[in-house]
Amino acid sequence: MTEAQTQQPAAQAQEQDANLLDSIISDSNMVRDDSQRDWAKQIIGEFAKEVMEGQIKVSKNTEAMINARIVELDRLISDQLNEIIHHD
C-alpha cells in the first residue's frame, strides 16, 4: 500500500468527523449565527476531551451525565469563590 493510499482513509475519517460536528451544531441550535460556530466547536471538543479522559462519567442517561458535570463544576467554582471572598 502506498503512502497516499494509507492517508486517504484518515482524510476521509477527518472529513466525516467535521461533517458530524457541523451536523451536531446545526441540529442542536447551539449557534445563532456563523460567528458563534467556532465557539460551539470548541465547547463540544472540550466536552469530548473530558469524556475521553474520564473526567465525565459516561452513562446511558446523557442528561443526567451532563447535569452531574454541571453540579461538579458548580461545586468547584463555589469553592474557588469562597477562597477569594474569605481570603485574609
For each residue, the residues with C-beta under 8 A, 3 or more apart:
1: 5 6
2: 5 6
3: 6 7
4: 7 8
5: 1 2 8
6: 1 2 3 9 10
7: 3 4 10 11
8: 4 5 11 12
9: 6 12 13
10: 6 7 13 14
11: 7 8 14 15
12: 8 9 15 16
13: 9 10 16 17
14: 10 11 17 18
15: 11 12 18 19
16: 12 13 19 20
17: 13 14 20 21
18: 14 15 21 22
19: 15 16 22 23
20: 16 17 23 24
21: 17 18 24 25 41 44
22: 18 19 25 26
23: 19 20 26 27
24: 20 21 27 28 44
25: 21 22 28 30 31 37 40 41 44
26: 22 23 29
27: 23 24
28: 24 25
29: 26
30: 25 36 40 43
31: 25 34 36 37 39 40
32: 36
33: 36
34: 31 37
35: 38
36: 30 31 32 33 39 40
37: 25 31 34 40 41
38: 35 41 42
39: 31 36 42 43
40: 25 30 31 36 37 43 44
41: 21 25 37 38 44 45
42: 38 39 45 46
43: 30 39 40 46 47
44: 21 24 25 40 41 47 48
45: 41 42 48 49
46: 42 43 49 50
47: 43 44 50 51 56
48: 44 45 51 52
49: 45 46 52 53
50: 46 47 53 55 56 69
51: 47 48 54 55 56 58
52: 48 49
53: 49 50
54: 51 57
55: 50 51
56: 47 50 51 65 68 69
57: 54 65 68
58: 51 65
59: 62 64 65
60:
61: 64 65
62: 59 65 66
63: 66 67
64: 59 61 67 68
65: 56 57 58 59 61 62 68 69
66: 62 63 69 70
67: 63 64 70 71
68: 56 57 64 65 71 72
69: 50 56 65 66 72 73
70: 66 67 73 74
71: 67 68 74 75
72: 68 69 75 76
73: 69 70 76 77
74: 70 71 77 78
75: 71 72 78 79
76: 72 73 79 80
77: 73 74 80 81
78: 74 75 81 82
79: 75 76 82 83
80: 76 77 83 84
81: 77 78 84 85
82: 78 79 85 86
83: 79 80 86 87
84: 80 81 87
85: 81 82
86: 82 83
87: 83 84
88:
